[in-house]
Every structure is written in C-alpha cells, then in structure tokens.
Amino acid sequence: MNPYFSRTRIEALEPTIRGFAGEMIDAAISKGRVDVAREITYPLPSRVLCAFLGVDDGDWQLVNEWETRLSSLVGPRTQSVDPVEAAADREAASAVLRPYVERLVASRRLEPRDDLVTGLVNTTHDGRPMEDEFVVGVVMLVIAAGHNTTTSALGNTVLALAGDPVLQERLRAEPAL
C-alpha cells in the first residue's frame, strides 16, 4: 500500500482537498455561523477518503454516516457495554458500508484504475491474488482509520486556533503557513 501513500500521490490530492475545504468554509461564511465538527471536521475527511479511493464525491455521506456510527460503538465510552452486544452493533454498522465496498472492489477487478483499491486487487501473495473479502476488509480499515484520526486532528487544530489570538494573527499575516 505504500506507493499509494507516497508524498507525490498525497500532494496530487491537495487541489481537490483545498476545493472541498473552501466550499465548506464558504458555506459557513454565507450562513454566518458554523458547527465546525458537523459541517467541516466530520465531512471533510470523508470527502478526502472518497477522492483518495477514486470514488464519486457524492458518496462521502455514506462513508461519513458509516464512520460516525462505527465510532460511536468503539472506544472508552463503550467499555461498559456487553461485549457480545457491542460486537453485534459493530457488525450491523459494518453491514451498511460493506456492500458498497464489495461493489467497489468488483468494479476495480473489471475496470482497473490508478488507485489504492486497484492496487490491492492486483496484489498477489504466493502467486495468488488477494481474495475480495481481504481487500474489502483493508479498504474498510483505511476508511475507519483515515476518518477518525483526521477528524480528531482537524477538531483539535480548530480548537487550538480558536483559543490562540497570537496564532490567529500569525496565520493572517503569513497565509502560506
């Protein structure tokens, strides 16, 4: 998977990511207020993941919904939940996205592209291609890991910036930062 996370590939996404961010920020400005988490830090990583996976931007809502639901079922706040019940809840949450990812994997087998999913589909182990179930699992893991960490980082960055007038002024003075 390393070639798909190279600096060159990630930098190639920058204009798309800036476009998404600008669109969301413009929408917030036009409304005069914003719930940063709901309107920017949650949807932006989903949109970026869709771009990274080479899928339609319109699919970000499904990715976002799935990740939000899955995130609510893991972590410290769920430790008191019955483990069997928690596993069933996680499986139900995964069932929302799994058919989508299965179709994505099948489509890349038929029509390869220059993306991570195609790279996984074309990877071999001991001379045999990776099984679809394995590829589906990896793609779902990339979505879960990419969304949660990025959402948290964005939220923490906005919070730090909101509470630091000196940093705000520095960024205004040096927009390239």
C-alpha positions in Angstrom: 0.0 0.0 0.0 3.0 2.3 0.5 3.0 3.6 -3.1 -0.5 4.9 -2.7 0.5 6.9 0.4 3.6 8.5 -1.2 4.2 12.2 -0.9 3.7 12.7 -4.6 0.3 11.0 -4.6 -0.9 12.8 -1.5 0.3 16.2 -2.9 -1.7 15.5 -6.0 -4.8 15.5 -3.9 -4.1 18.9 -2.5 -6.1 21.0 -5.0 -9.1 18.7 -4.5 -8.8 18.9 -0.7 -8.4 22.7 -0.8 -11.5 22.8 -3.0 -13.6 20.8 -0.6 -12.4 22.9 2.4 -13.0 26.2 0.5 -16.5 25.1 -0.4 -17.3 24.1 3.2 -15.8 27.3 4.6 -17.7 29.5 2.0 -20.9 27.8 3.0 -20.2 28.5 6.7 -19.4 32.2 5.9 -22.6 32.6 3.9 -24.6 31.3 6.8 -22.8 33.5 9.3 -22.1 30.7 11.7 -21.0 27.1 11.7 -20.9 23.9 13.8 -17.3 23.1 12.8 -17.5 19.5 13.8 -20.7 18.7 11.9 -20.1 20.9 8.9 -16.3 20.7 8.4 -14.3 18.3 10.5 -16.6 15.3 10.0 -17.4 15.6 6.3 -14.0 16.8 5.1 -12.1 13.5 5.8 -14.9 11.5 4.2 -14.7 13.6 1.1 -10.9 13.2 1.1 -11.2 9.5 1.5 -13.5 9.3 -1.4 -11.1 11.3 -3.6 -8.2 9.1 -2.3 -10.1 5.9 -3.2 -11.2 7.3 -6.6 -14.9 7.2 -5.9 -17.6 9.8 -6.5 -17.5 12.7 -4.1 -21.3 12.3 -3.7 -20.5 9.0 -1.8 -18.9 10.9 1.1 -22.2 10.9 3.0 -22.4 7.1 3.1 -18.7 6.9 4.3 -19.3 9.6 6.9 -22.5 8.0 8.2 -20.8 4.6 8.5 -17.7 6.0 10.2 -19.8 8.1 12.6 -21.9 5.1 13.6 -18.9 2.9 13.9 -17.0 5.4 16.1 -19.9 5.6 18.5 -19.5 1.8 19.0 -15.8 1.7 19.9 -13.6 3.3 22.5 -13.6 4.0 26.2 -17.2 5.2 26.3 -18.4 1.7 25.3 -16.4 -0.3 27.8 -19.5 -1.0 30.0 -21.5 -2.4 27.1 -21.9 -6.1 26.8 -19.1 -7.4 24.5 -21.5 -9.7 22.5 -24.0 -6.8 22.1 -21.1 -4.5 21.1 -19.8 -6.9 18.5 -23.3 -7.3 17.0 -23.6 -3.5 16.9 -20.3 -3.2 15.1 -21.3 -5.9 12.6 -24.6 -4.1 11.9 -22.7 -0.8 11.4 -20.2 -2.5 9.0 -23.1 -4.1 7.1 -24.1 -0.5 6.0 -20.8 0.1 4.1 -19.7 -3.5 3.2 -22.0 -3.9 0.1 -20.7 -0.5 -1.2 -17.0 -1.6 -0.7 -17.7 -5.0 -2.2 -19.1 -3.3 -5.4 -16.1 -1.0 -5.4 -13.7 -4.0 -5.3 -15.6 -5.9 -8.0 -15.6 -2.8 -10.2 -11.8 -2.4 -9.9 -11.3 -6.0 -10.9 -13.3 -5.3 -14.1 -12.1 -1.8 -14.8 -8.7 -1.1 -13.1 -7.7 2.4 -12.2 -4.6 4.0 -10.7 -5.8 3.9 -7.1 -5.4 2.0 -3.9 -8.3 -0.4 -4.4 -6.9 -1.5 -7.8 -3.5 -1.8 -6.2 -4.9 -4.1 -3.6 -6.9 -6.1 -6.1 -3.8 -6.6 -8.2 -1.6 -7.6 -5.3 -0.6 -11.2 -5.1 0.6 -13.4 -2.2 2.4 -16.6 -3.0 1.4 -16.1 -6.7 -2.3 -15.8 -5.9 -4.4 -12.6 -6.0 -5.8 -11.3 -2.7 -9.3 -12.5 -2.0 -12.0 -10.0 -2.4 -13.0 -10.4 1.3 -9.5 -9.4 2.4 -9.4 -6.4 0.0 -12.9 -5.3 1.3 -11.6 -5.5 4.9 -8.5 -3.5 4.1 -10.5 -0.8 2.4 -12.9 -0.6 5.3 -10.0 -0.3 7.7 -8.4 2.5 5.6 -11.8 4.4 5.8 -12.2 3.9 9.5 -8.6 4.8 10.3 -8.4 7.7 7.9 -11.6 9.3 9.0 -11.4 9.0 12.8 -7.8 10.3 13.1 -8.2 13.1 10.7 -11.5 14.2 12.2 -9.9 14.4 15.6 -6.8 16.2 14.3 -8.9 18.8 12.5 -11.1 19.4 15.5 -8.2 19.8 17.8 -6.5 22.2 15.4 -9.5 24.4 15.1 -9.9 24.4 18.9 -6.3 25.4 19.4 -6.6 28.1 16.8 -9.8 29.4 18.2 -8.2 29.9 21.6 -4.9 31.4 20.5 -5.3 35.0 19.2 -1.5 35.2 18.6 -1.6 32.2 16.4 -4.6 33.6 14.5 -2.8 36.8 13.9 0.3 34.9 12.7 -1.7 32.9 10.2 -3.4 36.1 8.9 0.0 37.7 8.5 1.5 34.6 6.9 -1.3 32.8 5.0 1.3 30.4 3.4 1.5 28.8 6.9 
